[in-house]
Every structure is written in structure tokens, then in C-alpha cells.
Amino acid sequence: MIRTLFASAALALIAGPVHAETLYVRAGHLVDPEAGTVLGARLLKVEDGRVAAVLPNGAVPRGARLVDWSAFTVLPGLIDCHVHLADTGQTSNVAEPLLHSAMEIAYIGARNARTTLMAGFTTVHDVGSFRAFADVELRNAINRGDVIGPRMQAVGAYVTVPGGGGEVTGFSPDVRIPEDLRAGVVTDAADARAKVNYLFQHGADSIKLIATGAVLASGTEAGQQELTEDEMRAAVEVAAARGSWVTAHAHGAAGIKSAIRAGVRSIEHASLIDDEGIALAKAKGVWLDMDVYNGDYIADVGRREHWPENYLRKNDETTEAQREGFRKAVKAGVRLSFGTDAGVFPHGENARQFAYMVRFGMTPMQAIQAATTSAAELMGWGKDVGALSPGHYADMIAVPGDPTTDITVLTKVAHVMKGGEVVR
């Protein structure tokens, strides 16, 4: 039976404890990304984990529970559309994914999920783990309440060509990689259909294609297209039949345009996008999810820790080009979401990217919208997350100061609420 639109993803929105309690949150200021404004003091009424009303600041009913954030600016919980929670962090060792058991990855994922939530990111799109379905199981553990973490969509595994940007590479050719690290390897369009169906059958919410080579993978070049347009279109058609969607890792200009023509909803990285690609993304309404902070981290920490030279070279070749493409995309009015590639840099530091988005062309409010309303729309969860108008989940954060005048305050989250529960 074909699942209804985002049916498995929706479990992340309804799972968890039932909130019978009514509570009130007093906000010193309230950022409304739907209207693009900052409001004065407000009182948010929360019932059953959702916002029931946004009221003028005033007294609460006698005996009612009050969360007093009157000293802070309150925003919707932030959304990162490109994280890797259920995996090891990036190191200089190309064999790192093989040094950790599936059981250890589960514990690492639980730690990363908690860190991400405490940093104010209450929703994420997890776009892949080397061990197949580690992200799916982490999502399920969060939904059951076994693990503290953000609402989460998972892709199950990378859909990639043999030896491509989604494979663990850099070894002698006689080294055999475990099969659970190769669940999404495809050889043609028919194989892509079969593998994508397999990922959905085992709990994936959406699909991640590796359309081009990767910066942080040996034996691949970032600008080189790997999956064919037919293979990507086959994946998109399977996802559409299941009421879901596809994103594509794509650095190179040709791979970006092939992925857009194939029908993907968003492009990850888009580092070498050209003017034609920007125009095509605008015309098709495709989101660009560009990790414009990440290059500086790789250049700094990667050199200090002696990451493979080919990683550093490719990072140098893509970082400034990506930022120029981002600037052009902002100016052109292309849809831009907030995605960081957290896992390359330490989880919890996601908000460092906001300052880069502002530096390279966005207003602070546009950057906030990229991580709230726009990201929620991309994920198909716009009615539930990304805003604090009535009906949305009571996912919110409190920060000191006004992020529309100093975007860096988003790195200083003081309090976090998810579904009406204060977790920080």
C-alpha cells in the first residue's frame, strides 16, 4: 500500500508523551518568521504540546504554570536540513567508519541528538549514515522517548554509484567493505528503483542521492557527475509514488542541473553551481541547502589534524565558489534552507553558520527564516514546526538579545522547549 504523504515522517511529530497540561510562556520579545517581524512582549498559551494562542503580555490564570522567558527573545525551534547524527565525526583516518560497531554508533547518535537539541535545533533532516538505517533507528528511539533529541527525518543510506561520493573509500582494492555500509549502492536506473524501494520499506522518510563526487571522499572529484539523470529520475519517481521526496548531494554544475531536471526537491552543497543552475533552481522552485560555514572548519581543523591532502584540495576548490553561488542565489530569490553538514564539524555548533549566511548576502531575518519557515516547508512539516502561530508544536528557544540585529546570539541559546516540555 502506498503510504500517505510523509506518513512515516509524521510519526516524529506525533510521537512522545501526551501533554494534558496547559502552560504559558512569557516572551520578552517574539520573533515571528512567518511575518518577518519581531514583536514585543507576548504570552504564548500552550495546550497538549502545541501553541493554542499568542496573547498580549499580561497576567496568567490563577494556578497556571508559567515559563518566564521575559528576559529573552523567543523564536521557533531551529531546523537544520543537513546533519549526520548517527555517525562518527570527521577525522583524518579514511577507515574511521570501520572502527566503530553498529552498537557504538547507536550510542554516538544518542549523544549527538541530545547535543543538537540542547543547541536549539528541535528538528533536523538527517541526510545519512554510513551504516544503513542507523539514522532510522535513532529517529525511532527519539520518537519512543528512549533518547532525547530533535524531531527527525531520516534517509536510511546514501544512494551512490560504486566507489562514489557516498561510499567508504581510500583503501586497497582487496579490502572488503561490510554490506551494511553499501546498502544504497546502485548500478543503473532499475537498481536505483529497487534500492530506493528497499530504503522506504525499512523506514526511510526521504531519499538522499549522491549526484556528484564528494569533498571528503577519496577517489571522487566534487565537480564530477556520478549518478545519471535517469538513475536520479527513477529515485524521484519511486519517492513520489510513496508520497515522499528526494534531495541530492551535488557540488558540480552539471550534476546539480541533472538532479534538478530529474525532479529532486533540494540540492545539498551546490558548491560549483553556475548561473544556469541558479536560474533552473529558481524556475523549478528547488531549494538550495548550502553549508557555507563548513569550508572554514575543514580548512582550519583539517590542516591542523592532517586530513588527507585530496580532501583539503577539494575544500579549497569549492569553498569560495560556493559562497559566491550562495550570494548569487540570495540575490536571485532562489529558495534557500538552512543546512550545515554537522558531523563534519562538532554537533551543537550548527548556529555558527548564521553569521556566514548574513555575511554572504542574507538579512538576519532571511537567515532565521531559512532555519524555520523555509526549512519546515522543505521537509513537508510547515503546519507543525518552524513557526509559533496557533497549531504549531510548542518548539521554541530563548536567546539573549535580538538576533535580527546580532545574528550571533543564536549561538548562545539559553533555553529550549520541545513539544511544550522545557528540556534546557
TAJO-V988054 format. One record per residue. N is the residue number from 1. OMEGA is omega as a letter, one per 40 degrees, with the letter a starting at -180 (NA if undefined). NEAR is the number of other C-alpha atoms within 12 Angstrom. Layout:
n: {N;N}
omega: {OMEGA;OMEGA}
near: {NEAR;NEAR}
This chain:
n: {1;2;3;4;5;6;7;8;9;10;11;12;13;14;15;16;17;18;19;20;21;22;23;24;25;26;27;28;29;30;31;32;33;34;35;36;37;38;39;40;41;42;43;44;45;46;47;48;49;50;51;52;53;54;55;56;57;58;59;60;61;62;63;64;65;66;67;68;69;70;71;72;73;74;75;76;77;78;79;80;81;82;83;84;85;86;87;88;89;90;91;92;93;94;95;96;97;98;99;100;101;102;103;104;105;106;107;108;109;110;111;112;113;114;115;116;117;118;119;120;121;122;123;124;125;126;127;128;129;130;131;132;133;134;135;136;137;138;139;140;141;142;143;144;145;146;147;148;149;150;151;152;153;154;155;156;157;158;159;160;161;162;163;164;165;166;167;168;169;170;171;172;173;174;175;176;177;178;179;180;181;182;183;184;185;186;187;188;189;190;191;192;193;194;195;196;197;198;199;200;201;202;203;204;205;206;207;208;209;210;211;212;213;214;215;216;217;218;219;220;221;222;223;224;225;226;227;228;229;230;231;232;233;234;235;236;237;238;239;240;241;242;243;244;245;246;247;248;249;250;251;252;253;254;255;256;257;258;259;260;261;262;263;264;265;266;267;268;269;270;271;272;273;274;275;276;277;278;279;280;281;282;283;284;285;286;287;288;289;290;291;292;293;294;295;296;297;298;299;300;301;302;303;304;305;306;307;308;309;310;311;312;313;314;315;316;317;318;319;320;321;322;323;324;325;326;327;328;329;330;331;332;333;334;335;336;337;338;339;340;341;342;343;344;345;346;347;348;349;350;351;352;353;354;355;356;357;358;359;360;361;362;363;364;365;366;367;368;369;370;371;372;373;374;375;376;377;378;379;380;381;382;383;384;385;386;387;388;389;390;391;392;393;394;395;396;397;398;399;400;401;402;403;404;405;406;407;408;409;410;411;412;413;414;415;416;417;418;419;420;421;422;423;424}
omega: {i;a;i;a;i;a;a;i;a;i;i;a;a;a;i;a;i;a;i;a;i;i;a;i;i;a;i;i;a;i;i;a;i;i;a;a;i;a;i;a;a;i;i;i;a;i;i;i;a;i;i;a;i;a;i;i;a;a;i;i;a;i;a;i;a;i;a;i;a;i;a;i;a;i;i;i;a;a;i;a;i;i;i;a;a;a;i;i;i;i;i;a;i;i;a;a;a;a;a;i;i;i;i;i;i;i;i;i;i;i;a;i;i;i;a;i;a;i;i;i;a;i;i;i;i;a;i;i;i;i;a;i;i;i;i;a;i;i;a;i;i;a;i;a;i;a;i;a;a;i;a;i;a;a;i;i;i;i;a;i;i;a;a;a;i;i;i;a;i;a;i;a;i;i;a;a;i;a;a;i;a;a;a;a;a;a;i;a;i;i;i;i;a;a;i;i;i;i;i;a;a;i;i;i;a;a;i;i;i;a;a;i;a;i;a;i;i;i;i;i;a;a;a;i;a;i;i;i;i;i;i;i;i;i;i;a;i;i;a;i;i;i;a;a;a;i;a;i;a;i;a;a;a;i;i;a;i;a;i;i;i;i;i;i;a;i;i;i;a;a;a;a;i;a;i;i;i;i;i;i;i;a;a;a;a;i;i;a;a;a;a;i;a;a;i;i;a;a;a;a;i;i;a;a;i;i;a;a;a;i;a;i;a;i;i;a;a;a;a;i;i;a;i;i;i;a;i;a;i;a;a;a;i;i;a;i;a;i;a;a;i;a;i;i;a;i;a;i;a;a;i;a;a;a;i;i;i;i;a;i;a;i;i;i;i;i;i;i;i;a;i;a;a;i;i;i;i;a;a;a;a;i;a;a;i;i;i;i;a;a;i;i;i;i;a;i;i;a;i;i;a;a;i;i;i;a;a;i;i;i;a;a;a;a;i;i;i;i;i;i;i;a;i;NA}
near: {8;17;21;16;21;31;24;32;38;31;26;36;38;27;24;27;20;18;21;14;21;28;32;39;50;33;39;30;33;43;41;33;34;29;17;23;20;26;25;23;25;33;34;46;38;38;28;25;36;39;35;25;24;31;25;21;24;20;19;22;13;9;11;16;21;25;31;27;32;27;23;33;39;48;55;48;50;53;51;55;52;46;46;47;52;48;44;38;30;32;27;26;25;27;24;22;30;26;20;19;21;27;17;19;32;32;26;28;41;34;28;39;43;33;29;43;42;36;39;46;53;53;51;50;54;49;49;50;45;44;41;39;40;41;45;41;35;47;44;36;29;35;27;21;21;20;26;32;42;52;50;50;52;50;54;43;45;48;54;45;33;27;31;36;41;43;44;38;31;27;19;13;10;8;12;16;25;18;16;24;32;31;36;44;39;35;23;25;26;19;26;37;30;25;38;45;34;28;36;38;23;24;33;48;48;52;50;51;57;54;51;46;42;43;43;42;36;31;29;32;30;43;33;28;34;42;43;33;30;25;38;50;33;35;49;37;27;34;40;29;23;30;26;40;40;49;46;56;53;47;47;40;35;32;40;52;40;36;48;43;29;34;34;44;42;49;54;46;49;52;46;43;42;27;24;21;37;38;27;31;38;26;18;22;25;38;45;53;52;50;47;45;37;42;37;25;31;37;31;18;22;29;22;15;17;19;29;28;23;26;36;31;24;35;37;28;24;38;33;26;28;41;35;27;38;44;31;31;36;32;21;22;23;33;38;49;47;53;48;43;43;43;37;33;32;30;37;36;32;46;42;35;41;42;31;32;41;29;24;29;26;33;25;32;32;37;44;48;41;42;49;47;43;40;44;40;30;43;46;30;34;27;26;36;49;47;44;46;33;24;25;36;40;42;45;54;48;44;37;29;27;30;38;34;19;23;30;28;30;41;29;27;38;26;37;40;39;42;42;40;33;29;27;27}
